[in-house]
Amino acid sequence: MDKLIPFLADGLVFIIVAISSFFLIVKVPNNRKYLTYGRILVAGLTSYLVAKIMSIVYQPSSMRPFELMNVNPGASYMDNPGFPSDHSLFVWAIVFAVIYAVRNKILSLSLIILAFLVCVGRVMALVHTSLDVIGGIVAAMIGAMWYIDELSCKKRKTNV
């Protein structure tokens, strides 16, 4: 258990990045790379901006759970209050990018499960609360709204 929690909280992030990078490079058609990568970049920047605004507007605690409990953290963390979770924001922004760009149900479901496990690991490692990781997911979802327009346009074109 001593190695499982840090693996969930930190190690899975690298696995998500590696898998996602591979599929985003290999599976996005060459004629769509510029548009797709541009949209992913804007979605990621939007998510980050939303997260920073969230942290300014609302900060539930100035201390993290491990500090409140006076124990050592079970994973890496940045020296800030923790809302919203940067790890959660990062992995979910990547998952939404892959869902949008690659459109592979098995890959998407696999990455969703891994991202969920990262969030659980962050809470189990006592570096975040559930609210912190939910905040990161919400920020990533807001950024992912950049994908909605193109997806709905494609559905309309196929239905006509």
C-alpha positions as a LaTeX table, in Angstrom:
\begin{tabular}{lrrr}
\hline
Residue & $x$ (\AA) & $y$ (\AA) & $z$ (\AA) \\
\hline
Met1 & 0.00 & 0.00 & 0.00 \\
Asp2 & 2.98 & 2.30 & 0.61 \\
Lys3 & 3.81 & 2.31 & $-3.10$ \\
Leu4 & 0.29 & 1.99 & $-4.51$ \\
Ile5 & $-0.96$ & 5.41 & $-3.40$ \\
Pro6 & 2.00 & 7.38 & $-4.84$ \\
Phe7 & 1.69 & 5.34 & $-8.04$ \\
Leu8 & $-2.01$ & 6.20 & $-8.34$ \\
Ala9 & $-1.50$ & 9.84 & $-7.39$ \\
Asp10 & 1.62 & 10.56 & $-9.47$ \\
Gly11 & 2.75 & 7.57 & $-11.55$ \\
Leu12 & $-0.47$ & 7.18 & $-13.51$ \\
Val13 & $-0.11$ & 10.76 & $-14.73$ \\
Phe14 & 2.96 & 9.74 & $-16.74$ \\
Ile15 & 1.14 & 6.71 & $-18.14$ \\
Ile16 & $-1.83$ & 8.87 & $-19.21$ \\
Val17 & 0.52 & 11.38 & $-20.86$ \\
Ala18 & 2.48 & 8.65 & $-22.68$ \\
Ile19 & $-0.60$ & 6.81 & $-23.99$ \\
Ser20 & $-2.37$ & 10.04 & $-24.96$ \\
Ser21 & 0.68 & 11.52 & $-26.68$ \\
Phe22 & 1.11 & 8.39 & $-28.75$ \\
Phe23 & $-2.49$ & 8.32 & $-29.92$ \\
Leu24 & $-2.68$ & 12.08 & $-30.49$ \\
Ile25 & 0.41 & 11.91 & $-32.70$ \\
Val26 & $-0.41$ & 8.68 & $-34.54$ \\
Lys27 & $-4.20$ & 8.73 & $-34.88$ \\
Val28 & $-4.94$ & 12.36 & $-35.78$ \\
Pro29 & $-4.94$ & 12.60 & $-39.59$ \\
Asn30 & $-2.21$ & 14.83 & $-41.02$ \\
Asn31 & $-4.74$ & 17.12 & $-42.72$ \\
Arg32 & $-6.43$ & 17.78 & $-39.34$ \\
Lys33 & $-3.41$ & 18.04 & $-37.03$ \\
Tyr34 & $-3.14$ & 21.85 & $-37.11$ \\
Leu35 & $-6.84$ & 22.41 & $-36.36$ \\
Thr36 & $-6.99$ & 19.62 & $-33.77$ \\
Tyr37 & $-3.82$ & 20.59 & $-31.90$ \\
Gly38 & $-4.85$ & 24.25 & $-31.97$ \\
Arg39 & $-8.19$ & 23.43 & $-30.41$ \\
Ile40 & $-6.52$ & 21.23 & $-27.79$ \\
Leu41 & $-4.12$ & 24.04 & $-26.92$ \\
Val42 & $-6.91$ & 26.60 & $-26.53$ \\
Ala43 & $-8.98$ & 24.14 & $-24.47$ \\
Gly44 & $-6.01$ & 23.47 & $-22.17$ \\
Leu45 & $-5.25$ & 27.17 & $-21.73$ \\
Thr46 & $-8.91$ & 27.87 & $-21.03$ \\
Ser47 & $-8.98$ & 25.10 & $-18.40$ \\
Tyr48 & $-5.87$ & 26.54 & $-16.74$ \\
Leu49 & $-7.30$ & 30.07 & $-16.73$ \\
Val50 & $-10.59$ & 28.84 & $-15.26$ \\
Ala51 & $-8.68$ & 26.94 & $-12.54$ \\
Lys52 & $-6.69$ & 30.04 & $-11.60$ \\
Ile53 & $-9.85$ & 32.13 & $-11.42$ \\
Met54 & $-11.50$ & 29.43 & $-9.30$ \\
Ser55 & $-8.55$ & 29.45 & $-6.89$ \\
Ile56 & $-8.74$ & 33.24 & $-6.52$ \\
Val57 & $-12.50$ & 33.34 & $-6.03$ \\
Tyr58 & $-12.77$ & 30.35 & $-3.70$ \\
Gln59 & $-10.18$ & 28.67 & $-1.52$ \\
Pro60 & $-11.82$ & 26.35 & 1.02 \\
Ser61 & $-8.71$ & 25.91 & 3.18 \\
Ser62 & $-5.21$ & 27.30 & 3.31 \\
Met63 & $-3.92$ & 23.91 & 4.46 \\
Arg64 & $-3.94$ & 20.55 & 2.74 \\
Pro65 & $-5.35$ & 17.42 & 4.43 \\
Phe66 & $-1.91$ & 16.02 & 5.37 \\
Glu67 & $-1.05$ & 19.36 & 7.04 \\
Leu68 & $-4.31$ & 19.36 & 8.97 \\
Met69 & $-3.67$ & 15.79 & 10.10 \\
Asn70 & 0.02 & 16.50 & 10.83 \\
Val71 & 1.29 & 13.57 & 8.72 \\
Asn72 & 3.59 & 13.29 & 5.72 \\
Pro73 & 2.02 & 13.67 & 2.27 \\
Gly74 & 1.60 & 10.47 & 0.29 \\
Ala75 & 2.41 & 12.08 & $-3.07$ \\
Ser76 & 4.02 & 15.09 & $-4.65$ \\
Tyr77 & 2.28 & 18.43 & $-4.35$ \\
Met78 & 2.82 & 22.08 & $-5.16$ \\
Asp79 & 3.22 & 24.56 & $-2.33$ \\
Asn80 & $-0.23$ & 26.13 & $-2.60$ \\
Pro81 & $-3.58$ & 25.59 & $-0.85$ \\
Gly82 & $-4.63$ & 22.96 & $-3.40$ \\
Phe83 & $-7.94$ & 24.07 & $-4.86$ \\
Pro84 & $-8.46$ & 23.08 & $-7.62$ \\
Ser85 & $-6.18$ & 20.09 & $-8.08$ \\
Asp86 & $-3.61$ & 20.70 & $-10.83$ \\
His87 & $-3.07$ & 16.96 & $-11.31$ \\
Ser88 & $-6.80$ & 16.41 & $-11.72$ \\
Leu89 & $-7.09$ & 19.33 & $-14.12$ \\
Phe90 & $-4.12$ & 18.11 & $-16.17$ \\
Val91 & $-5.17$ & 14.47 & $-16.59$ \\
Trp92 & $-8.80$ & 15.31 & $-17.35$ \\
Ala93 & $-7.81$ & 17.97 & $-19.89$ \\
Ile94 & $-5.73$ & 15.31 & $-21.62$ \\
Val95 & $-8.54$ & 12.74 & $-21.47$ \\
Phe96 & $-11.02$ & 15.19 & $-22.99$ \\
Ala97 & $-8.50$ & 16.02 & $-25.73$ \\
Val98 & $-8.11$ & 12.34 & $-26.63$ \\
Ile99 & $-11.87$ & 11.78 & $-26.58$ \\
Tyr100 & $-12.26$ & 14.71 & $-28.98$ \\
Ala101 & $-9.34$ & 14.01 & $-31.29$ \\
Val102 & $-9.07$ & 10.22 & $-31.45$ \\
Arg103 & $-12.70$ & 9.14 & $-30.93$ \\
Asn104 & $-11.93$ & 5.62 & $-29.81$ \\
Lys105 & $-14.38$ & 4.31 & $-27.21$ \\
Ile106 & $-12.09$ & 1.70 & $-25.64$ \\
Leu107 & $-9.16$ & 4.11 & $-25.41$ \\
Ser108 & $-11.40$ & 6.85 & $-24.02$ \\
Leu109 & $-12.92$ & 4.57 & $-21.38$ \\
Ser110 & $-9.46$ & 3.32 & $-20.38$ \\
Leu111 & $-8.17$ & 6.88 & $-19.96$ \\
Ile112 & $-11.28$ & 7.89 & $-18.02$ \\
Ile113 & $-10.66$ & 5.04 & $-15.57$ \\
Leu114 & $-6.98$ & 5.98 & $-15.21$ \\
Ala115 & $-7.83$ & 9.66 & $-14.66$ \\
Phe116 & $-10.41$ & 8.68 & $-12.05$ \\
Leu117 & $-7.75$ & 6.58 & $-10.29$ \\
Val118 & $-5.36$ & 9.57 & $-10.28$ \\
Cys119 & $-8.06$ & 11.62 & $-8.53$ \\
Val120 & $-8.69$ & 8.87 & $-5.98$ \\
Gly121 & $-4.94$ & 8.57 & $-5.42$ \\
Arg122 & $-4.62$ & 12.32 & $-4.79$ \\
Val123 & $-7.29$ & 12.11 & $-2.09$ \\
Met124 & $-5.86$ & 8.91 & $-0.57$ \\
Ala125 & $-2.40$ & 10.53 & $-0.49$ \\
Leu126 & $-3.93$ & 13.34 & 1.58 \\
Val127 & $-2.66$ & 16.05 & $-0.75$ \\
His128 & $-6.19$ & 16.97 & $-1.89$ \\
Thr129 & $-9.76$ & 16.81 & $-0.75$ \\
Ser130 & $-12.56$ & 15.45 & $-2.94$ \\
Leu131 & $-13.62$ & 19.04 & $-3.57$ \\
Asp132 & $-10.12$ & 19.89 & $-4.87$ \\
Val133 & $-10.17$ & 17.11 & $-7.47$ \\
Ile134 & $-13.76$ & 17.86 & $-8.47$ \\
Gly135 & $-12.71$ & 21.48 & $-8.99$ \\
Gly136 & $-9.95$ & 20.31 & $-11.32$ \\
Ile137 & $-12.38$ & 18.16 & $-13.29$ \\
Val138 & $-14.86$ & 21.05 & $-13.60$ \\
Ala139 & $-12.12$ & 23.39 & $-14.88$ \\
Ala140 & $-11.09$ & 20.76 & $-17.46$ \\
Met141 & $-14.72$ & 20.30 & $-18.51$ \\
Ile142 & $-15.14$ & 24.03 & $-19.07$ \\
Gly143 & $-12.04$ & 24.05 & $-21.27$ \\
Ala144 & $-13.37$ & 21.03 & $-23.15$ \\
Met145 & $-16.32$ & 23.13 & $-24.31$ \\
Trp146 & $-14.04$ & 24.17 & $-27.19$ \\
Tyr147 & $-14.68$ & 20.70 & $-28.62$ \\
Ile148 & $-18.49$ & 20.88 & $-28.57$ \\
Asp149 & $-18.98$ & 23.16 & $-31.57$ \\
Glu150 & $-17.03$ & 20.98 & $-33.97$ \\
Leu151 & $-18.57$ & 17.74 & $-32.69$ \\
Ser152 & $-22.14$ & 19.08 & $-32.99$ \\
Cys153 & $-21.42$ & 20.41 & $-36.50$ \\
Lys154 & $-20.22$ & 16.97 & $-37.59$ \\
Lys155 & $-23.38$ & 15.34 & $-36.20$ \\
Arg156 & $-25.57$ & 17.83 & $-38.07$ \\
Lys157 & $-23.72$ & 17.18 & $-41.34$ \\
Thr158 & $-24.11$ & 13.41 & $-41.01$ \\
Asn159 & $-27.84$ & 13.70 & $-40.20$ \\
Val160 & $-28.59$ & 15.80 & $-43.29$ \\
\hline
\end{tabular}
